[in-house]
Amino acid sequence: MADDRDFYSRDRPEHPRLAEDRPRGGGPEEPRSRGKGNKVIWAVVLGIVAVVVIVTILLG
């Protein structure tokens, strides 16, 4: 009976690693990560809600 290593190595090239086909990101051309935008938006929304609540309390 054939060993698994013999079966799979028969048709494989000597160096079966594939070349890098896409950039991984995070380099100098990407100045901002994706997660920061959501934090800024939520901080602005929270600030607006706080101002509305304070104005409502003062005028109410």
N, CA, C and O atoms as a Tripos MOL2 file, in Angstrom:
@<TRIPOS>MOLECULE
protein
  240   239    60     0     0
PROTEIN
NO_CHARGES

@<TRIPOS>ATOM
      1 N           0.8470   -1.1810    0.0000 N.3       1 MET1
      2 CA          0.0000    0.0000    0.0000 C.3       1 MET1
      3 C           0.8970    1.2510    0.0000 C.2       1 MET1
      4 O           1.9370    1.2780    0.6590 O.2       1 MET1
      5 N           0.4850    2.2710   -0.7370 N.am      2 ALA2
      6 CA          1.2890    3.4850   -0.8750 C.3       2 ALA2
      7 C           1.1590    4.3540    0.3760 C.2       2 ALA2
      8 O           0.0940    4.4540    0.9850 O.2       2 ALA2
      9 N           2.2620    4.9660    0.7280 N.am      3 ASP3
     10 CA          2.2870    5.8940    1.8610 C.3       3 ASP3
     11 C           1.6920    7.2340    1.4190 C.2       3 ASP3
     12 O           1.7920    7.5910    0.2450 O.2       3 ASP3
     13 N           1.0770    7.9780    2.3410 N.am      4 ASP4
     14 CA          0.4890    9.2740    1.9990 C.3       4 ASP4
     15 C           1.5260   10.2310    1.4250 C.2       4 ASP4
     16 O           1.2270   10.9790    0.4940 O.2       4 ASP4
     17 N           2.7380   10.2160    1.9660 N.am      5 ARG5
     18 CA          3.7710   11.1220    1.4720 C.3       5 ARG5
     19 C           4.1100   10.8130    0.0160 C.2       5 ARG5
     20 O           4.3460   11.7330   -0.7680 O.2       5 ARG5
     21 N           4.1350    9.5620   -0.3500 N.am      6 ASP6
     22 CA          4.4130    9.2040   -1.7410 C.3       6 ASP6
     23 C           3.2830    9.6630   -2.6580 C.2       6 ASP6
     24 O           3.5320   10.1590   -3.7570 O.2       6 ASP6
     25 N           2.0540    9.4990   -2.2100 N.am      7 PHE7
     26 CA          0.9030    9.8430   -3.0420 C.3       7 PHE7
     27 C           0.8550   11.3390   -3.3360 C.2       7 PHE7
     28 O           0.6490   11.7430   -4.4810 O.2       7 PHE7
     29 N           1.0460   12.1600   -2.3070 N.am      8 TYR8
     30 CA          0.9190   13.6050   -2.4870 C.3       8 TYR8
     31 C           2.1650   14.2490   -3.0810 C.2       8 TYR8
     32 O           2.0570   15.3150   -3.6870 O.2       8 TYR8
     33 N           3.3080   13.6650   -2.9380 N.am      9 SER9
     34 CA          4.5330   14.2830   -3.4410 C.3       9 SER9
     35 C           4.7900   13.9620   -4.9040 C.2       9 SER9
     36 O           5.6780   14.5630   -5.5080 O.2       9 SER9
     37 N           4.0760   13.0770   -5.4680 N.am     10 ARG10
     38 CA          4.3410   12.6340   -6.8340 C.3      10 ARG10
     39 C           4.1380   13.7520   -7.8590 C.2      10 ARG10
     40 O           4.9720   13.9080   -8.7500 O.2      10 ARG10
     41 N           3.0630   14.5320   -7.7650 N.am     11 ASP11
     42 CA          2.7510   15.5510   -8.7610 C.3      11 ASP11
     43 C           3.0990   16.9660   -8.3160 C.2      11 ASP11
     44 O           2.7950   17.9210   -9.0310 O.2      11 ASP11
     45 N           3.7180   17.1210   -7.1760 N.am     12 ARG12
     46 CA          4.0170   18.4610   -6.6690 C.3      12 ARG12
     47 C           5.3600   18.9470   -7.1870 C.2      12 ARG12
     48 O           6.2750   18.1480   -7.3880 O.2      12 ARG12
     49 N           5.4880   20.2590   -7.4040 N.am     13 PRO13
     50 CA          6.7960   20.7980   -7.8030 C.3      13 PRO13
     51 C           7.7680   20.7600   -6.6210 C.2      13 PRO13
     52 O           7.3670   20.4860   -5.4890 O.2      13 PRO13
     53 N           9.0260   21.0300   -6.8870 N.am     14 GLU14
     54 CA         10.0330   20.9830   -5.8220 C.3      14 GLU14
     55 C           9.7630   22.0170   -4.7350 C.2      14 GLU14
     56 O           9.9030   21.7280   -3.5470 O.2      14 GLU14
     57 N           9.3770   23.2180   -5.1460 N.am     15 HIS15
     58 CA          9.0880   24.3020   -4.1950 C.3      15 HIS15
     59 C           7.6220   24.7040   -4.3560 C.2      15 HIS15
     60 O           7.3130   25.5780   -5.1650 O.2      15 HIS15
     61 N           6.7190   24.0840   -3.6030 N.am     16 PRO16
     62 CA          5.2840   24.3070   -3.8260 C.3      16 PRO16
     63 C           4.7290   25.5970   -3.2560 C.2      16 PRO16
     64 O           3.5220   25.8200   -3.3370 O.2      16 PRO16
     65 N           5.5720   26.4670   -2.6720 N.am     17 ARG17
     66 CA          5.0510   27.7400   -2.1280 C.3      17 ARG17
     67 C           4.6010   28.6490   -3.2600 C.2      17 ARG17
     68 O           5.2520   28.7390   -4.3010 O.2      17 ARG17
     69 N           3.4800   29.3210   -3.0390 N.am     18 LEU18
     70 CA          2.9690   30.2730   -4.0130 C.3      18 LEU18
     71 C           3.5310   31.6620   -3.7190 C.2      18 LEU18
     72 O           3.8090   32.0090   -2.5710 O.2      18 LEU18
     73 N           3.6860   32.4200   -4.7510 N.am     19 ALA19
     74 CA          4.1390   33.8050   -4.5650 C.3      19 ALA19
     75 C           3.0400   34.6310   -3.9170 C.2      19 ALA19
     76 O           1.8590   34.3000   -4.0270 O.2      19 ALA19
     77 N           3.4250   35.6960   -3.2480 N.am     20 GLU20
     78 CA          2.4420   36.5870   -2.6160 C.3      20 GLU20
     79 C           1.5880   37.2230   -3.7040 C.2      20 GLU20
     80 O           2.1150   37.8900   -4.5930 O.2      20 GLU20
     81 N           0.2800   37.0250   -3.6420 N.am     21 ASP21
     82 CA         -0.5870   37.5060   -4.7130 C.3      21 ASP21
     83 C          -1.3640   38.7650   -4.3530 C.2      21 ASP21
     84 O          -2.0560   39.3210   -5.2050 O.2      21 ASP21
     85 N          -1.2640   39.2250   -3.1100 N.am     22 ARG22
     86 CA         -1.9570   40.4570   -2.7410 C.3      22 ARG22
     87 C          -1.2050   41.1220   -1.5930 C.2      22 ARG22
     88 O          -0.5770   40.4370   -0.7850 O.2      22 ARG22
     89 N          -1.2630   42.4220   -1.5180 N.am     23 PRO23
     90 CA         -0.5730   43.1050   -0.4250 C.3      23 PRO23
     91 C          -1.2970   42.8770    0.8970 C.2      23 PRO23
     92 O          -2.5150   42.7010    0.9250 O.2      23 PRO23
     93 N          -0.5560   42.8810    1.9640 N.am     24 ARG24
     94 CA         -1.1470   42.6500    3.2790 C.3      24 ARG24
     95 C          -1.5670   43.9400    3.9670 C.2      24 ARG24
     96 O          -2.2490   43.8890    4.9910 O.2      24 ARG24
     97 N          -1.1830   45.0930    3.4360 N.am     25 GLY25
     98 CA         -1.6060   46.3700    3.9990 C.3      25 GLY25
     99 C          -0.7880   46.7660    5.2100 C.2      25 GLY25
    100 O           0.1370   46.0640    5.6200 O.2      25 GLY25
    101 N          -1.1490   47.9010    5.7680 N.am     26 GLY26
    102 CA         -0.4760   48.3960    6.9500 C.3      26 GLY26
    103 C           0.7900   49.1750    6.6640 C.2      26 GLY26
    104 O           1.5070   49.5530    7.5900 O.2      26 GLY26
    105 N           1.0710   49.4170    5.4180 N.am     27 GLY27
    106 CA          2.2820   50.1400    5.0630 C.3      27 GLY27
    107 C           2.0700   51.6400    5.1140 C.2      27 GLY27
    108 O           1.0210   52.1090    5.5550 O.2      27 GLY27
    109 N           3.0600   52.3920    4.6660 N.am     28 PRO28
    110 CA          2.9620   53.8590    4.7250 C.3      28 PRO28
    111 C           1.8730   54.4230    3.8050 C.2      28 PRO28
    112 O           1.4280   55.5530    4.0060 O.2      28 PRO28
    113 N           1.4420   53.6630    2.8100 N.am     29 GLU29
    114 CA          0.3920   54.1710    1.9320 C.3      29 GLU29
    115 C          -0.9900   54.0670    2.5650 C.2      29 GLU29
    116 O          -1.9620   54.5620    1.9950 O.2      29 GLU29
    117 N          -1.0970   53.4360    3.7320 N.am     30 GLU30
    118 CA         -2.3660   53.3350    4.4450 C.3      30 GLU30
    119 C          -2.2310   54.0970    5.7650 C.2      30 GLU30
    120 O          -1.8660   53.5080    6.7830 O.2      30 GLU30
    121 N          -2.5240   55.4120    5.7570 N.am     31 PRO31
    122 CA         -2.2420   56.2240    6.9360 C.3      31 PRO31
    123 C          -3.1620   55.9660    8.1160 C.2      31 PRO31
    124 O          -2.7940   56.2630    9.2520 O.2      31 PRO31
    125 N          -4.3560   55.4190    7.8770 N.am     32 ARG32
    126 CA         -5.3380   55.2880    8.9470 C.3      32 ARG32
    127 C          -5.9200   53.8830    8.9130 C.2      32 ARG32
    128 O          -6.2260   53.3640    7.8390 O.2      32 ARG32
    129 N          -6.0730   53.2750   10.0590 N.am     33 SER33
    130 CA         -6.6730   51.9470   10.0950 C.3      33 SER33
    131 C          -8.1870   52.0740    9.9850 C.2      33 SER33
    132 O          -8.7380   53.1610   10.1620 O.2      33 SER33
    133 N          -8.8410   50.9920    9.6990 N.am     34 ARG34
    134 CA        -10.2860   51.0360    9.4620 C.3      34 ARG34
    135 C         -11.0960   51.2510   10.7240 C.2      34 ARG34
    136 O         -12.1960   51.7960   10.6460 O.2      34 ARG34
    137 N         -10.6030   50.8490   11.8770 N.am     35 GLY35
    138 CA        -11.3830   50.9140   13.1010 C.3      35 GLY35
    139 C         -11.5260   52.2950   13.6930 C.2      35 GLY35
    140 O         -12.4440   52.5170   14.4830 O.2      35 GLY35
    141 N         -10.6620   53.2380   13.3510 N.am     36 LYS36
    142 CA        -10.7060   54.5580   13.9760 C.3      36 LYS36
    143 C         -11.9080   55.3800   13.5250 C.2      36 LYS36
    144 O         -12.4110   56.1930   14.3000 O.2      36 LYS36
    145 N         -12.3720   55.1950   12.3190 N.am     37 GLY37
    146 CA        -13.4970   55.9780   11.8140 C.3      37 GLY37
    147 C         -14.7470   55.7790   12.6350 C.2      37 GLY37
    148 O         -15.4570   56.7440   12.9190 O.2      37 GLY37
    149 N         -15.0330   54.5580   13.0210 N.am     38 ASN38
    150 CA        -16.2290   54.2830   13.8150 C.3      38 ASN38
    151 C         -16.1370   54.9140   15.1950 C.2      38 ASN38
    152 O         -17.1450   55.3860   15.7210 O.2      38 ASN38
    153 N         -14.9640   54.9320   15.7870 N.am     39 LYS39
    154 CA        -14.8070   55.5270   17.1100 C.3      39 LYS39
    155 C         -15.0440   57.0300   17.0590 C.2      39 LYS39
    156 O         -15.6610   57.5950   17.9630 O.2      39 LYS39
    157 N         -14.5590   57.6750   16.0100 N.am     40 VAL40
    158 CA        -14.7570   59.1190   15.8700 C.3      40 VAL40
    159 C         -16.2370   59.4250   15.6790 C.2      40 VAL40
    160 O         -16.7590   60.3560   16.2930 O.2      40 VAL40
    161 N         -16.9050   58.6690   14.8520 N.am     41 ILE41
    162 CA        -18.3370   58.8830   14.6080 C.3      41 ILE41
    163 C         -19.1260   58.7250   15.9080 C.2      41 ILE41
    164 O         -19.9870   59.5490   16.2180 O.2      41 ILE41
    165 N         -18.8320   57.6660   16.6680 N.am     42 TRP42
    166 CA        -19.5700   57.4540   17.9150 C.3      42 TRP42
    167 C         -19.2460   58.5290   18.9440 C.2      42 TRP42
    168 O         -20.1170   58.8970   19.7320 O.2      42 TRP42
    169 N         -18.0340   59.0370   18.9600 N.am     43 ALA43
    170 CA        -17.6820   60.1220   19.8870 C.3      43 ALA43
    171 C         -18.4600   61.3910   19.5430 C.2      43 ALA43
    172 O         -18.9330   62.0870   20.4410 O.2      43 ALA43
    173 N         -18.5950   61.6990   18.2530 N.am     44 VAL44
    174 CA        -19.3620   62.8740   17.8250 C.3      44 VAL44
    175 C         -20.8390   62.7050   18.1800 C.2      44 VAL44
    176 O         -21.4650   63.6430   18.6750 O.2      44 VAL44
    177 N         -21.3930   61.5380   17.9370 N.am     45 VAL45
    178 CA        -22.8060   61.2750   18.2620 C.3      45 VAL45
    179 C         -23.0210   61.4040   19.7660 C.2      45 VAL45
    180 O         -24.0050   62.0020   20.2020 O.2      45 VAL45
    181 N         -22.1090   60.8500   20.5610 N.am     46 LEU46
    182 CA        -22.2350   60.9460   22.0110 C.3      46 LEU46
    183 C         -22.1420   62.3950   22.4720 C.2      46 LEU46
    184 O         -22.8660   62.7980   23.3820 O.2      46 LEU46
    185 N         -21.2670   63.1800   21.8630 N.am     47 GLY47
    186 CA        -21.1500   64.5950   22.1990 C.3      47 GLY47
    187 C         -22.4240   65.3620   21.8910 C.2      47 GLY47
    188 O         -22.8690   66.1830   22.6930 O.2      47 GLY47
    189 N         -23.0110   65.0980   20.7320 N.am     48 ILE48
    190 CA        -24.2560   65.7820   20.3550 C.3      48 ILE48
    191 C         -25.3840   65.4060   21.3080 C.2      48 ILE48
    192 O         -26.1580   66.2680   21.7220 O.2      48 ILE48
    193 N         -25.4820   64.1290   21.6590 N.am     49 VAL49
    194 CA        -26.5210   63.6920   22.5990 C.3      49 VAL49
    195 C         -26.3100   64.3550   23.9590 C.2      49 VAL49
    196 O         -27.2770   64.7650   24.6010 O.2      49 VAL49
    197 N         -25.0710   64.4630   24.4000 N.am     50 ALA50
    198 CA        -24.7980   65.1050   25.6910 C.3      50 ALA50
    199 C         -25.2060   66.5720   25.6680 C.2      50 ALA50
    200 O         -25.7910   67.0640   26.6340 O.2      50 ALA50
    201 N         -24.9060   67.2760   24.5820 N.am     51 VAL51
    202 CA        -25.2960   68.6860   24.4660 C.3      51 VAL51
    203 C         -26.8130   68.8180   24.4680 C.2      51 VAL51
    204 O         -27.3470   69.7070   25.1300 O.2      51 VAL51
    205 N         -27.5080   67.9670   23.7530 N.am     52 VAL52
    206 CA        -28.9790   68.0210   23.7090 C.3      52 VAL52
    207 C         -29.5620   67.7560   25.0930 C.2      52 VAL52
    208 O         -30.5090   68.4280   25.5010 O.2      52 VAL52
    209 N         -29.0090   66.7890   25.8190 N.am     53 VAL53
    210 CA        -29.5140   66.4820   27.1610 C.3      53 VAL53
    211 C         -29.2690   67.6590   28.1050 C.2      53 VAL53
    212 O         -30.1540   68.0210   28.8800 O.2      53 VAL53
    213 N         -28.0850   68.2570   28.0480 N.am     54 ILE54
    214 CA        -27.7920   69.4000   28.9170 C.3      54 ILE54
    215 C         -28.6950   70.5880   28.6100 C.2      54 ILE54
    216 O         -29.2080   71.2300   29.5260 O.2      54 ILE54
    217 N         -28.8930   70.8840   27.3290 N.am     55 VAL55
    218 CA        -29.7760   71.9970   26.9430 C.3      55 VAL55
    219 C         -31.1970   71.6980   27.3700 C.2      55 VAL55
    220 O         -31.8860   72.6060   27.8360 O.2      55 VAL55
    221 N         -31.6590   70.4970   27.2380 N.am     56 THR56
    222 CA        -33.0250   70.1200   27.6530 C.3      56 THR56
    223 C         -33.1830   70.2860   29.1520 C.2      56 THR56
    224 O         -34.2200   70.7670   29.6080 O.2      56 THR56
    225 N         -32.1830   69.9020   29.9290 N.am     57 ILE57
    226 CA        -32.2570   70.0360   31.3960 C.3      57 ILE57
    227 C         -32.2660   71.5170   31.7950 C.2      57 ILE57
    228 O         -33.0310   71.9100   32.6750 O.2      57 ILE57
    229 N         -31.4320   72.3350   31.1630 N.am     58 LEU58
    230 CA        -31.3420   73.7420   31.5190 C.3      58 LEU58
    231 C         -32.5920   74.5190   31.1310 C.2      58 LEU58
    232 O         -33.0080   75.4290   31.8490 O.2      58 LEU58
    233 N         -33.2010   74.1610   29.9830 N.am     59 LEU59
    234 CA        -34.3900   74.8840   29.5240 C.3      59 LEU59
    235 C         -35.6840   74.2830   30.0790 C.2      59 LEU59
    236 O         -36.7420   74.9050   29.9890 O.2      59 LEU59
    237 N         -35.6070   73.1000   30.6400 N.am     60 GLY60
    238 CA        -36.8150   72.4080   31.0920 C.3      60 GLY60
    239 C         -37.2740   72.7360   32.4370 C.2      60 GLY60
    240 O         -38.2830   72.1980   32.8930 O.2      60 GLY60
@<TRIPOS>BOND
     1     1     2 1
     2     2     3 1
     3     3     4 2
     4     3     5 am
     5     5     6 1
     6     6     7 1
     7     7     8 2
     8     7     9 am
     9     9    10 1
    10    10    11 1
    11    11    12 2
    12    11    13 am
    13    13    14 1
    14    14    15 1
    15    15    16 2
    16    15    17 am
    17    17    18 1
    18    18    19 1
    19    19    20 2
    20    19    21 am
    21    21    22 1
    22    22    23 1
    23    23    24 2
    24    23    25 am
    25    25    26 1
    26    26    27 1
    27    27    28 2
    28    27    29 am
    29    29    30 1
    30    30    31 1
    31    31    32 2
    32    31    33 am
    33    33    34 1
    34    34    35 1
    35    35    36 2
    36    35    37 am
    37    37    38 1
    38    38    39 1
    39    39    40 2
    40    39    41 am
    41    41    42 1
    42    42    43 1
    43    43    44 2
    44    43    45 am
    45    45    46 1
    46    46    47 1
    47    47    48 2
    48    47    49 am
    49    49    50 1
    50    50    51 1
    51    51    52 2
    52    51    53 am
    53    53    54 1
    54    54    55 1
    55    55    56 2
    56    55    57 am
    57    57    58 1
    58    58    59 1
    59    59    60 2
    60    59    61 am
    61    61    62 1
    62    62    63 1
    63    63    64 2
    64    63    65 am
    65    65    66 1
    66    66    67 1
    67    67    68 2
    68    67    69 am
    69    69    70 1
    70    70    71 1
    71    71    72 2
    72    71    73 am
    73    73    74 1
    74    74    75 1
    75    75    76 2
    76    75    77 am
    77    77    78 1
    78    78    79 1
    79    79    80 2
    80    79    81 am
    81    81    82 1
    82    82    83 1
    83    83    84 2
    84    83    85 am
    85    85    86 1
    86    86    87 1
    87    87    88 2
    88    87    89 am
    89    89    90 1
    90    90    91 1
    91    91    92 2
    92    91    93 am
    93    93    94 1
    94    94    95 1
    95    95    96 2
    96    95    97 am
    97    97    98 1
    98    98    99 1
    99    99   100 2
   100    99   101 am
   101   101   102 1
   102   102   103 1
   103   103   104 2
   104   103   105 am
   105   105   106 1
   106   106   107 1
   107   107   108 2
   108   107   109 am
   109   109   110 1
   110   110   111 1
   111   111   112 2
   112   111   113 am
   113   113   114 1
   114   114   115 1
   115   115   116 2
   116   115   117 am
   117   117   118 1
   118   118   119 1
   119   119   120 2
   120   119   121 am
   121   121   122 1
   122   122   123 1
   123   123   124 2
   124   123   125 am
   125   125   126 1
   126   126   127 1
   127   127   128 2
   128   127   129 am
   129   129   130 1
   130   130   131 1
   131   131   132 2
   132   131   133 am
   133   133   134 1
   134   134   135 1
   135   135   136 2
   136   135   137 am
   137   137   138 1
   138   138   139 1
   139   139   140 2
   140   139   141 am
   141   141   142 1
   142   142   143 1
   143   143   144 2
   144   143   145 am
   145   145   146 1
   146   146   147 1
   147   147   148 2
   148   147   149 am
   149   149   150 1
   150   150   151 1
   151   151   152 2
   152   151   153 am
   153   153   154 1
   154   154   155 1
   155   155   156 2
   156   155   157 am
   157   157   158 1
   158   158   159 1
   159   159   160 2
   160   159   161 am
   161   161   162 1
   162   162   163 1
   163   163   164 2
   164   163   165 am
   165   165   166 1
   166   166   167 1
   167   167   168 2
   168   167   169 am
   169   169   170 1
   170   170   171 1
   171   171   172 2
   172   171   173 am
   173   173   174 1
   174   174   175 1
   175   175   176 2
   176   175   177 am
   177   177   178 1
   178   178   179 1
   179   179   180 2
   180   179   181 am
   181   181   182 1
   182   182   183 1
   183   183   184 2
   184   183   185 am
   185   185   186 1
   186   186   187 1
   187   187   188 2
   188   187   189 am
   189   189   190 1
   190   190   191 1
   191   191   192 2
   192   191   193 am
   193   193   194 1
   194   194   195 1
   195   195   196 2
   196   195   197 am
   197   197   198 1
   198   198   199 1
   199   199   200 2
   200   199   201 am
   201   201   202 1
   202   202   203 1
   203   203   204 2
   204   203   205 am
   205   205   206 1
   206   206   207 1
   207   207   208 2
   208   207   209 am
   209   209   210 1
   210   210   211 1
   211   211   212 2
   212   211   213 am
   213   213   214 1
   214   214   215 1
   215   215   216 2
   216   215   217 am
   217   217   218 1
   218   218   219 1
   219   219   220 2
   220   219   221 am
   221   221   222 1
   222   222   223 1
   223   223   224 2
   224   223   225 am
   225   225   226 1
   226   226   227 1
   227   227   228 2
   228   227   229 am
   229   229   230 1
   230   230   231 1
   231   231   232 2
   232   231   233 am
   233   233   234 1
   234   234   235 1
   235   235   236 2
   236   235   237 am
   237   237   238 1
   238   238   239 1
   239   239   240 2
@<TRIPOS>SUBSTRUCTURE
     1 MET1         2 RESIDUE 1 A MET
     2 ALA2         6 RESIDUE 1 A ALA
     3 ASP3        10 RESIDUE 1 A ASP
     4 ASP4        14 RESIDUE 1 A ASP
     5 ARG5        18 RESIDUE 1 A ARG
     6 ASP6        22 RESIDUE 1 A ASP
     7 PHE7        26 RESIDUE 1 A PHE
     8 TYR8        30 RESIDUE 1 A TYR
     9 SER9        34 RESIDUE 1 A SER
    10 ARG10       38 RESIDUE 1 A ARG
    11 ASP11       42 RESIDUE 1 A ASP
    12 ARG12       46 RESIDUE 1 A ARG
    13 PRO13       50 RESIDUE 1 A PRO
    14 GLU14       54 RESIDUE 1 A GLU
    15 HIS15       58 RESIDUE 1 A HIS
    16 PRO16       62 RESIDUE 1 A PRO
    17 ARG17       66 RESIDUE 1 A ARG
    18 LEU18       70 RESIDUE 1 A LEU
    19 ALA19       74 RESIDUE 1 A ALA
    20 GLU20       78 RESIDUE 1 A GLU
    21 ASP21       82 RESIDUE 1 A ASP
    22 ARG22       86 RESIDUE 1 A ARG
    23 PRO23       90 RESIDUE 1 A PRO
    24 ARG24       94 RESIDUE 1 A ARG
    25 GLY25       98 RESIDUE 1 A GLY
    26 GLY26      102 RESIDUE 1 A GLY
    27 GLY27      106 RESIDUE 1 A GLY
    28 PRO28      110 RESIDUE 1 A PRO
    29 GLU29      114 RESIDUE 1 A GLU
    30 GLU30      118 RESIDUE 1 A GLU
    31 PRO31      122 RESIDUE 1 A PRO
    32 ARG32      126 RESIDUE 1 A ARG
    33 SER33      130 RESIDUE 1 A SER
    34 ARG34      134 RESIDUE 1 A ARG
    35 GLY35      138 RESIDUE 1 A GLY
    36 LYS36      142 RESIDUE 1 A LYS
    37 GLY37      146 RESIDUE 1 A GLY
    38 ASN38      150 RESIDUE 1 A ASN
    39 LYS39      154 RESIDUE 1 A LYS
    40 VAL40      158 RESIDUE 1 A VAL
    41 ILE41      162 RESIDUE 1 A ILE
    42 TRP42      166 RESIDUE 1 A TRP
    43 ALA43      170 RESIDUE 1 A ALA
    44 VAL44      174 RESIDUE 1 A VAL
    45 VAL45      178 RESIDUE 1 A VAL
    46 LEU46      182 RESIDUE 1 A LEU
    47 GLY47      186 RESIDUE 1 A GLY
    48 ILE48      190 RESIDUE 1 A ILE
    49 VAL49      194 RESIDUE 1 A VAL
    50 ALA50      198 RESIDUE 1 A ALA
    51 VAL51      202 RESIDUE 1 A VAL
    52 VAL52      206 RESIDUE 1 A VAL
    53 VAL53      210 RESIDUE 1 A VAL
    54 ILE54      214 RESIDUE 1 A ILE
    55 VAL55      218 RESIDUE 1 A VAL
    56 THR56      222 RESIDUE 1 A THR
    57 ILE57      226 RESIDUE 1 A ILE
    58 LEU58      230 RESIDUE 1 A LEU
    59 LEU59      234 RESIDUE 1 A LEU
    60 GLY60      238 RESIDUE 1 A GLY
